[in-house]
Amino acid sequence: MLEIGGIGGLILLVLDVWAIVSIVSSGAGTGSKVAWTLLVLLLPLIGFVIWLVAGPRAAGQGV
Protein backbone atom coordinates (compact mmCIF):
# COMPACT_ATOMS: atom_id res chain seq x y z
CA MET A 1 0.00 0.00 0.00
CA LEU A 2 1.38 3.40 -0.99
CA GLU A 3 1.77 6.09 1.59
CA ILE A 4 0.08 9.45 1.14
CA GLY A 5 3.35 11.24 1.95
CA GLY A 6 5.18 9.30 -0.74
CA ILE A 7 2.62 10.18 -3.38
CA GLY A 8 2.64 13.83 -2.31
CA GLY A 9 6.42 13.93 -2.49
CA LEU A 10 6.41 12.39 -5.96
CA ILE A 11 3.83 14.92 -7.16
CA LEU A 12 5.88 17.78 -5.70
CA LEU A 13 9.02 16.45 -7.41
CA VAL A 14 7.27 16.32 -10.78
CA LEU A 15 5.88 19.86 -10.33
CA ASP A 16 9.31 21.20 -9.32
CA VAL A 17 10.96 19.60 -12.36
CA TRP A 18 8.26 21.13 -14.57
CA ALA A 19 8.86 24.54 -12.95
CA ILE A 20 12.63 24.33 -13.48
CA VAL A 21 12.22 23.33 -17.14
CA SER A 22 9.84 26.25 -17.61
CA ILE A 23 12.25 28.64 -15.87
CA VAL A 24 15.17 27.54 -18.05
CA SER A 25 13.11 27.91 -21.24
CA SER A 26 11.79 31.36 -20.28
CA GLY A 27 13.03 34.58 -21.79
CA ALA A 28 14.29 35.91 -18.45
CA GLY A 29 17.89 36.88 -17.88
CA THR A 30 20.48 34.42 -16.60
CA GLY A 31 20.58 35.90 -13.10
CA SER A 32 16.81 35.73 -12.81
CA LYS A 33 16.79 32.12 -14.00
CA VAL A 34 19.42 31.17 -11.42
CA ALA A 35 17.52 32.93 -8.62
CA TRP A 36 14.20 31.26 -9.50
CA THR A 37 15.83 27.84 -9.86
CA LEU A 38 17.52 28.17 -6.47
CA LEU A 39 14.23 29.24 -4.89
CA VAL A 40 12.42 26.20 -6.28
CA LEU A 41 15.27 23.85 -5.29
CA LEU A 42 15.79 25.18 -1.76
CA LEU A 43 12.11 25.67 -0.86
CA PRO A 44 10.30 23.09 -3.00
CA LEU A 45 6.67 23.72 -2.01
CA ILE A 46 6.82 27.43 -1.19
CA GLY A 47 9.20 28.13 -4.08
CA PHE A 48 6.88 26.38 -6.52
CA VAL A 49 3.85 28.34 -5.35
CA ILE A 50 5.75 31.65 -5.56
CA TRP A 51 7.03 30.74 -9.04
CA LEU A 52 3.51 29.77 -10.13
CA VAL A 53 2.17 33.18 -9.09
CA ALA A 54 5.05 35.52 -9.97
CA GLY A 55 7.70 33.60 -11.91
CA PRO A 56 8.89 34.03 -15.48
CA ARG A 57 6.79 32.35 -18.13
CA ALA A 58 8.17 29.99 -20.77
CA ALA A 59 9.01 31.56 -24.12
CA GLY A 60 6.18 31.30 -26.63
CA GLN A 61 3.26 31.38 -24.20
CA GLY A 62 2.30 34.88 -25.34
CA VAL A 63 0.68 36.18 -22.18
SEBALUM-178995 format. One record per residue (C-alpha): residue in one letter; x, y, z. Coordinates in steps of 0.05 Angstrom, whole numbers, plus 5000, padded with zeros to 4 digits. Example, Ala and Ser with C-alpha at 12.3 -4.5 7.8 and 13.67 -1.06 7.14 Angstrom:
+-----+------+------+------+
! res !    X !    Y !    Z !
+-----+------+------+------+
!   A ! 5246 ! 4910 ! 5156 !
!   S ! 5273 ! 4979 ! 5143 !
+-----+------+------+------+
//
This chain:
+-----+------+------+------+
! res !    X !    Y !    Z !
+-----+------+------+------+
!   M ! 5000 ! 5000 ! 5000 !
!   L ! 5028 ! 5068 ! 4980 !
!   E ! 5035 ! 5122 ! 5032 !
!   I ! 5002 ! 5189 ! 5023 !
!   G ! 5067 ! 5225 ! 5039 !
!   G ! 5104 ! 5186 ! 4985 !
!   I ! 5052 ! 5204 ! 4932 !
!   G ! 5053 ! 5277 ! 4954 !
!   G ! 5128 ! 5279 ! 4950 !
!   L ! 5128 ! 5248 ! 4881 !
!   I ! 5077 ! 5298 ! 4857 !
!   L ! 5118 ! 5356 ! 4886 !
!   L ! 5180 ! 5329 ! 4852 !
!   V ! 5145 ! 5326 ! 4784 !
!   L ! 5118 ! 5397 ! 4793 !
!   D ! 5186 ! 5424 ! 4814 !
!   V ! 5219 ! 5392 ! 4753 !
!   W ! 5165 ! 5423 ! 4709 !
!   A ! 5177 ! 5491 ! 4741 !
!   I ! 5253 ! 5487 ! 4730 !
!   V ! 5244 ! 5467 ! 4657 !
!   S ! 5197 ! 5525 ! 4648 !
!   I ! 5245 ! 5573 ! 4683 !
!   V ! 5303 ! 5551 ! 4639 !
!   S ! 5262 ! 5558 ! 4575 !
!   S ! 5236 ! 5627 ! 4594 !
!   G ! 5261 ! 5692 ! 4564 !
!   A ! 5286 ! 5718 ! 4631 !
!   G ! 5358 ! 5738 ! 4642 !
!   T ! 5410 ! 5688 ! 4668 !
!   G ! 5412 ! 5718 ! 4738 !
!   S ! 5336 ! 5715 ! 4744 !
!   K ! 5336 ! 5642 ! 4720 !
!   V ! 5388 ! 5623 ! 4772 !
!   A ! 5350 ! 5659 ! 4828 !
!   W ! 5284 ! 5625 ! 4810 !
!   T ! 5317 ! 5557 ! 4803 !
!   L ! 5350 ! 5563 ! 4871 !
!   L ! 5285 ! 5585 ! 4902 !
!   V ! 5248 ! 5524 ! 4874 !
!   L ! 5305 ! 5477 ! 4894 !
!   L ! 5316 ! 5504 ! 4965 !
!   L ! 5242 ! 5513 ! 4983 !
!   P ! 5206 ! 5462 ! 4940 !
!   L ! 5133 ! 5474 ! 4960 !
!   I ! 5136 ! 5549 ! 4976 !
!   G ! 5184 ! 5563 ! 4918 !
!   F ! 5138 ! 5528 ! 4870 !
!   V ! 5077 ! 5567 ! 4893 !
!   I ! 5115 ! 5633 ! 4889 !
!   W ! 5141 ! 5615 ! 4819 !
!   L ! 5070 ! 5595 ! 4797 !
!   V ! 5043 ! 5664 ! 4818 !
!   A ! 5101 ! 5710 ! 4801 !
!   G ! 5154 ! 5672 ! 4762 !
!   P ! 5178 ! 5681 ! 4690 !
!   R ! 5136 ! 5647 ! 4637 !
!   A ! 5163 ! 5600 ! 4585 !
!   A ! 5180 ! 5631 ! 4518 !
!   G ! 5124 ! 5626 ! 4467 !
!   Q ! 5065 ! 5628 ! 4516 !
!   G ! 5046 ! 5698 ! 4493 !
!   V ! 5014 ! 5724 ! 4556 !
+-----+------+------+------+
//
